[in-house]
Amino acid sequence: MKYFFSLLFLSLTGILTANAQPAVKLFNDTDLKGWYAFEPGAGKHADASEVFKVQEGMIRLYGDKTGYLMSEASFSDFDLTAEFRWNTDPSVQKRSNSMNSGVMYLVPASTPDVLWPQGIQFQIKQGATGDFVLLKNVTVSQNGARTQAGESVVVARSQDAEKPAGEWNTLTVTVQKGKIVQTLNGTKVNEATEPSVDEGRILLQYEGFPIDFRKLEIRPIRK
């Protein structure tokens, strides 16, 4: 019996090892290599540092230009992790007093650069962090029902888990075999199945209130 369980353990370990992939750093802590920026005035900036900055190992989104950073690479099944905090330094230039931002994923490579493109957003917003925002007719299933297609459809989080403004938060998004799970600071805040988009890029939103990101990494999951 002991021999049987040893074989079972080794078998399960082998399966997990086969499915595990090395984490890919989306942000190298130094510059914005692997990203481009977009803002409506001038459009796409291949040199993302023309719009947003890297300081002290952080991506810092601030200033008077609403826009985003878009990853050049696309992903399908994955675990995505990012840390964020609201930048409450009064000396930092901002466009809005509303704490509103987000991390988008599954943004198809074919979708045009607009505010905001097709994909799914992990909403980062005071009082609403963890909501799904389904953009440009993306749909998912939740609790046995299909969401309606629309320009911007919100699916509310199940609970609040955001830390006070100025403190670092950790979000994760797991996309695997048609299921999506969003967590915030270790708490599951939303989940859905059967998204109408199944592969795409990662996007960091700047909607006018300064926000910092760090420790962005993604771990592809073998199908």
C-alpha positions as CSV (number, residue, x, y, z in Angstrom):
1,M,0.0,0.0,0.0
2,K,2.8,2.4,0.9
3,Y,4.4,1.6,-2.5
4,F,1.1,2.4,-4.2
5,F,0.7,5.8,-2.6
6,S,4.4,6.6,-3.5
7,L,3.7,5.8,-7.1
8,L,0.5,7.9,-7.0
9,F,2.3,10.9,-5.5
10,L,5.0,10.7,-8.1
11,S,2.4,10.4,-10.8
12,L,0.5,13.5,-9.6
13,T,3.8,15.4,-9.1
14,G,4.7,14.6,-12.7
15,I,1.4,15.9,-14.0
16,L,1.7,19.1,-12.1
17,T,5.3,19.6,-13.2
18,A,4.3,18.9,-16.8
19,N,1.6,21.6,-16.6
20,A,3.8,24.2,-14.8
21,Q,5.5,26.8,-16.9
22,P,8.1,29.4,-15.8
23,A,6.8,32.8,-14.9
24,V,7.3,35.5,-17.5
25,K,8.1,39.0,-16.2
26,L,5.9,41.4,-18.1
27,F,7.8,44.3,-16.5
28,N,11.6,44.1,-16.1
29,D,11.7,46.8,-13.3
30,T,13.8,49.0,-15.4
31,D,12.0,50.2,-18.6
32,L,8.9,49.6,-20.7
33,K,10.4,47.1,-23.1
34,G,7.7,44.8,-24.4
35,W,5.0,47.4,-24.1
36,Y,3.6,50.3,-26.2
37,A,1.5,53.2,-25.1
38,F,-1.6,54.7,-26.6
39,E,-3.3,58.0,-26.0
40,P,-6.1,59.4,-28.2
41,G,-4.2,62.6,-29.1
42,A,-1.2,61.1,-30.8
43,G,-2.3,57.5,-31.0
44,K,0.2,54.7,-30.6
45,H,3.6,55.3,-29.2
46,A,6.1,52.5,-29.9
47,D,8.3,54.2,-27.3
48,A,6.0,53.9,-24.3
49,S,8.2,56.2,-22.2
50,E,6.9,59.1,-24.2
51,V,3.7,58.8,-22.3
52,F,4.4,56.9,-19.1
53,K,7.4,56.4,-16.8
54,V,9.4,53.9,-14.8
55,Q,10.7,55.0,-11.5
56,E,12.1,53.1,-8.5
57,G,11.0,49.7,-10.0
58,M,7.5,50.9,-10.6
59,I,5.4,51.6,-13.7
60,R,3.9,55.0,-12.9
61,L,0.8,56.1,-14.8
62,Y,0.1,59.8,-14.3
63,G,-0.2,63.1,-16.2
64,D,-2.8,64.9,-18.4
65,K,-3.2,62.2,-21.1
66,T,-5.7,59.4,-20.6
67,G,-4.5,56.2,-22.2
68,Y,-2.9,52.8,-21.6
69,L,0.1,50.5,-21.8
70,M,-0.4,47.4,-24.0
71,S,1.8,44.3,-24.0
72,E,3.2,43.3,-27.3
73,A,2.7,39.6,-26.5
74,S,-0.6,37.7,-26.4
75,F,-1.6,34.9,-24.0
76,S,-4.3,32.3,-23.7
77,D,-4.4,30.1,-20.5
78,F,-2.4,31.8,-17.8
79,D,-2.0,33.0,-14.2
80,L,-1.5,36.8,-14.2
81,T,-0.2,38.6,-11.1
82,A,0.2,42.4,-10.6
83,E,0.6,44.7,-7.6
84,F,-0.9,48.2,-7.7
85,R,-1.5,51.2,-5.5
86,W,-3.1,54.6,-5.9
87,N,-0.4,57.3,-6.1
88,T,-1.7,59.9,-3.6
89,D,1.3,62.2,-3.8
90,P,-0.4,65.7,-4.3
91,S,2.5,66.9,-6.3
92,V,2.0,64.3,-9.1
93,Q,0.1,65.6,-12.1
94,K,-3.3,64.1,-12.6
95,R,-6.3,64.5,-15.0
96,S,-9.1,63.4,-12.7
97,N,-9.9,63.1,-9.0
98,S,-11.8,59.8,-9.5
99,M,-9.8,56.7,-8.5
100,N,-10.5,54.7,-11.6
101,S,-8.2,52.3,-13.5
102,G,-8.0,48.7,-14.5
103,V,-6.0,45.8,-15.8
104,M,-7.4,44.4,-19.1
105,Y,-6.6,40.9,-20.5
106,L,-7.6,38.8,-23.4
107,V,-7.4,41.9,-25.6
108,P,-7.3,40.4,-29.2
109,A,-4.3,41.4,-31.3
110,S,-6.8,42.3,-34.1
111,T,-8.7,44.9,-32.0
112,P,-8.0,48.5,-32.9
113,D,-6.4,50.9,-30.4
114,V,-9.2,53.0,-28.9
115,L,-10.4,54.0,-25.5
116,W,-11.2,51.3,-24.5
117,P,-10.5,48.2,-26.8
118,Q,-12.2,44.9,-26.8
119,G,-11.4,42.6,-23.9
120,I,-12.0,41.9,-20.2
121,Q,-11.1,44.3,-17.5
122,F,-10.3,43.7,-13.8
123,Q,-11.8,46.9,-12.6
124,I,-9.6,48.9,-10.2
125,K,-11.9,51.6,-8.9
126,Q,-12.6,53.0,-5.5
127,G,-15.6,51.0,-4.2
128,A,-15.7,48.6,-7.1
129,T,-12.3,46.9,-7.4
130,G,-12.7,43.3,-8.6
131,D,-15.7,43.9,-10.9
132,F,-15.5,42.5,-14.4
133,V,-15.9,45.1,-17.1
134,L,-16.7,43.4,-20.5
135,L,-15.9,45.7,-23.3
136,K,-16.9,45.8,-27.0
137,N,-19.4,43.0,-26.9
138,V,-17.4,40.5,-24.9
139,T,-19.6,38.1,-23.0
140,V,-19.2,35.5,-20.3
141,S,-21.4,33.0,-18.4
142,Q,-22.0,33.4,-14.7
143,N,-24.3,31.5,-12.4
144,G,-25.8,29.7,-15.4
145,A,-26.7,32.8,-17.3
146,R,-25.0,34.5,-20.3
147,T,-24.2,38.2,-20.0
148,Q,-25.6,40.6,-22.5
149,A,-23.3,42.0,-25.2
150,G,-22.6,45.7,-25.0
151,E,-20.1,48.5,-25.2
152,S,-19.3,48.2,-21.5
153,V,-21.0,45.7,-19.3
154,V,-20.2,45.5,-15.6
155,V,-20.4,42.2,-13.6
156,A,-20.1,43.1,-9.9
157,R,-17.5,41.5,-7.6
158,S,-18.7,39.2,-4.9
159,Q,-17.0,41.1,-2.0
160,D,-14.7,44.0,-1.2
161,A,-11.0,43.2,-0.6
162,E,-9.1,46.4,-1.6
163,K,-6.7,48.0,0.9
164,P,-6.8,51.8,1.7
165,A,-5.5,54.2,-0.9
166,G,-1.8,54.4,-1.0
167,E,-1.2,50.8,0.1
168,W,-0.1,48.0,-2.2
169,N,-2.7,45.5,-3.4
170,T,-2.1,42.2,-5.2
171,L,-4.5,41.1,-7.9
172,T,-4.4,37.8,-9.8
173,V,-6.3,36.6,-12.8
174,T,-6.4,32.9,-13.7
175,V,-7.7,31.9,-17.2
176,Q,-7.8,28.1,-17.7
177,K,-10.0,25.9,-19.8
178,G,-12.7,28.4,-20.3
179,K,-12.9,29.5,-16.6
180,I,-11.8,32.9,-15.3
181,V,-11.1,33.6,-11.6
182,Q,-10.1,37.1,-10.2
183,T,-8.6,37.4,-6.8
184,L,-7.7,40.5,-4.8
185,N,-5.3,40.3,-1.8
186,G,-5.8,36.5,-1.6
187,T,-9.6,36.8,-1.7
188,K,-11.7,35.5,-4.7
189,V,-13.8,38.4,-5.8
190,N,-15.2,37.3,-9.2
191,E,-15.4,34.3,-11.5
192,A,-17.0,33.4,-14.8
193,T,-16.9,30.8,-17.6
194,E,-17.0,30.6,-21.4
195,P,-15.5,34.0,-22.3
196,S,-16.2,35.0,-25.9
197,V,-12.5,35.9,-26.2
198,D,-9.9,33.3,-25.4
199,E,-6.5,34.9,-26.3
200,G,-5.0,38.3,-26.2
201,R,-2.8,40.9,-24.7
202,I,-2.5,42.6,-21.3
203,L,-3.3,46.3,-20.8
204,L,-2.8,48.7,-18.0
205,Q,-5.3,51.6,-17.9
206,Y,-4.7,55.2,-17.0
207,E,-8.1,57.0,-16.6
208,G,-6.8,60.2,-15.0
209,F,-5.9,59.4,-11.3
210,P,-2.2,58.4,-10.8
211,I,-1.6,54.7,-10.2
212,D,1.6,52.6,-9.8
213,F,2.1,49.0,-10.9
214,R,4.9,46.6,-10.1
215,K,5.8,42.9,-10.0
216,L,3.8,42.1,-13.2
217,E,4.3,38.5,-14.2
218,I,2.4,35.9,-16.1
219,R,2.7,32.1,-15.9
220,P,1.4,30.3,-19.0
221,I,-0.7,27.2,-18.3
222,R,-0.4,24.3,-20.7
223,K,-3.7,23.2,-22.2
